[in-house]
Structure formats: C-alpha cells, structure tokens
Amino acid sequence: MHLDDATCYRAMRARDRRFDGRFFIGVRTTGIYCRPVCPARPPKLENITFYACAAAAEAAGFRACKRCRPETAPGTPAWVGSSAVVARALRLIGAGALDDEDGGGVDALAARLGVGERQLRRLFEQHLGAAPGAVARAQRLHFARALLDDTALPMSEIAFAAGYRSVRQFNHAMRASFGSAPRALRRACPSAARAADGLSIRLPYRPPFDWRELLAFLAARATPGVEAVRDGVYRRTLRVGAAAGWVEIAAVPGSAALCVRLRPADGAAALAVVEAARRLADLGADPHAIGAHLRADGVLRPLVAARPGLRVPGAWDPFELAVRAVVGQQVTVRGATTLIGRVVARCGVRVDLADDLTHLFPTPVAVATADLAGIGMPGARVAALQALAAAVAEGRVQLDAARGLDDVVARLTALPGIGAWTAQYIAMRGLGEPDAFPHGDLGLRAAFGNGAGPVTAALLERAAEAWRPWRAYAAMHLWRSLGDSDHRDTETPRHQQAQQGRMHDSGD
C-alpha cells in the first residue's frame, strides 16, 4: 500500500500504531531512522525521508533509533504493494532463501520465482526501496539483535545462528546499525528473560490479533502426539539438530507480541523455528489493510467487524499440512485428527518429552514407505497420501508457492487423488498463499448463502473475485460465521468430478 509523505507525516505525529512497521522515518539531521510510534519529538517534514521498510533505511545509511527500536517493529507485510512476485520473494527470503552465500543468491531466488534477476531487483526497488540482498541482511541483523536481547547464547553462537560467517563480521554489522558493540547492547537490555535451558524470543505482530480464536482452530486440529494446546499455549515436538525437542508459543501479556520458547537451546535451529512460528500464527498479516478491503463487500462487512483480528492459521511444516489435507478428505475434523494420529503412531519417531508430546511427525520418506493398511482410510486415499509423500521425498513436488498460486495448484492436482479443494487448502494454510480459495467448499457456499442454502460454486467463485488478493481471509471469516460445528470434508473422487462438474467440499 503506497503512502504519500503527507499521510505518513500525519501518522507519525499521531503515533498511530496502525502504521507501525508499514513505513520508517529517516531523520537526515541525525542519521537515525525510527518507527512511526517513536516517543521522541517529531522532526520537521523537510528533514525526513520515508522508507517502505527498515532495510531501505539501513541501506541509505541510517542507524536504528535506541528509543523506539525499529528492529522490533512488526515485519513488512508479506503482501506489500501490488506485486505478487515481491510477496512471494519476501516469504522465501524469510525462509532463508538468501542466507547461504553459496546458494546462488538473487539469481537463484529469481529463478525460483520464474522471473529475471533484473526484473526482481526492479520490483523490490519499486515496492520496498531496497534490494533483495538488503532485505535479507536486515532480517539477519534484526534476528541477531533479538537473540542478543532475549537469550543467553554466547556471541559466537548468535553470530553463526544469524548467518554471519565470523564474529568479526557480526560485530561490525551490529556497530554499524546500532552504534554499539554487541556486549554493550546486551548490557543495556537488563529486563530480558534469558533462560539458561532454552531460547525465548518475542515476535511482534500488528493488532488486532485474535490469539484465542487461532488457538481454538489449532486445538481442534492438533495432531495427537505431535501437537497440543493447553492453557493458552501451543506446544509441539520438532527436530532440533540430531535430537528431539519441543517449542511453545504463547501470548505476551500486555504486549502485541508472542513468545516462542525452544527447548533445548539451539541457536542453529532458532531462525527456522522463528519463521515457522510466524507462518503458523500468520504474524505477517496487516489486519487493517485486509479488513479495509474485505469490508467493501456487503456479505463480509459484518463478519470482519465482528472478528477484526481473525488470521489464517498456518502450519508448522507444509508437508504436515499436506498430509492433514489428504487424510481429511470425506471425514469430519475430529475423524481426520484421529486418522492422522494413527499415521503418526505408525511411522513417526517415538520420543519421551511429555505425556501429550510423544512423537516426531514422520518424514516424507517414512510416510511413502510405511505399511498404512488397517488404519481406517480407504485404499485409494492411502495411495494418494503415499504418492504425495513420495513426490515430496524425491523432489518432484516442491511444497512452496514460489511461482504463484496457479502453479502450485496445478502441480498438486497432477498427483493422483488430489483435487482442487485439497490443493487450495494446502496453498492457503501450508504455503501461506493469501489468495487461495477453495470455492467448491460446501461450508463456504452455505455461509455465503446466509441461511438461504448453499450457493453454487460458480456463483461463489465470481463473487470472490472482488476479494482478491485476500480471499483466504474471506474464507476464514465465512467458515467462522458457521460457528463451532464440526464440518465434513467431502472431496469428490476424481472419477466422479466429470459428472458433477464441481467439487462439493467442506473445509477441514
């Protein structure tokens, strides 16, 4: 969303939190850049330059303000501006696409996105005012600062966890951006809770954010033995290096942030854990921009007003969500949870972490090669699940949306037993595609009918065109308007689709 200088200046003078993280202020007279909510006295308009992201301000030579801590602002929305390519590139950079200096850099990133390297740089300059490499460096720097403030990790481990090749390189970057050595910055943050037996990292978000609603959604779909939701905390098992560990995510009281706790402490795993937590909780969303767009529709307006903080619940791992989507075809949410628990018990790795955290989720190879007979799924669905797992294990299917929604849907529906509903659902929750929309879903069609019965899939698809590029959020509002009933997935078998013309599914 492009903001002019006058709008940005008014937001800055009002310290309007709706704009926090959506732009930054470079003060030319001091060489400092700030958030719109900085408590310092506002500078004059003629002395400042506005930047779309922190990386652009840092690339222009500005240092971070020590009062408002711009590195702690909510991240640049993944759907900034109007460029879908930039949105997808930001998600890939967040997942570490540019962290490996030997991995091909911006050229390789552009190839994954299906565009030229020059075009990608031009789009980043147009929408963010910074090059892809500058965005990746800013992410590395801000992650290092979070580890410095929130953990007891030694400096060398922080440096390598954040992607720096040496402690000297790390020290230089911290001095250049924050004006102090790392040890001095840590001493200046005495209130940070630095647990010795693990890592605790705060992740800011843009309010409103309905954490309880998101937790309720995840609780109903928690994979037995792998995930658990209790007392306002999401917990799950994961691989931490060569060992098994667990992570907890909870809201920080009185703060627009979540706290991610990783046990045992492992700096090398921290960045991947943080990005997975962001994806799971949809922390990159800009609820004001999304809500303003969806409220233009008469059907969605009251739904958005009732739940302005509704997010699209993501997934810790795209493969896990893909398994869930296939297993959940033609069964209730509760039934799907039972079945996926059996899959985990059959081919997952047993661990002893807690009474309700007993397994690591199986790898694609384990699912593809396991004997899944007798777990309660039809043979055709078992075959579809194992075909998907084999395709992922062999690298024939990449579970990302680097080349856009249509590409990933086409790749998934080319696999046996996966229809459009399953592919859209995987894209929506597993891959973070904000415009994914399973228009054939029976629940969505019923909700849009608003008590008059389900509308046709074709009618819903036409109506949803006005909701782009945030149809996934529209889907969540429509599903939530149905209440807490246990909806049934009815993915129409492929051999019946030609007769019925449309799939009649209901969201998991």
Helices and strands as residue ranges (DSSP letters): H 5-14, G 17-19, E 24-27, E 32-34, G 45-47, E 48-51, H 54-59, E 63-64, G 70-72, H 84-94, H 105-113, H 117-127, H 132-150, H 155-161, H 167-178, H 182-187, E 199-204, H 211-220, E 227-230, E 233-240, E 243-251, E 257-263, H 267-281, H 287-294, H 301-306, H 318-327, H 333-347, E 349-354, E 357-360, H 364-369, H 379-393, H 405-413, H 420-425, I 426-430, H 442-449, H 457-464, G 465-467, H 471-481, H 494-500
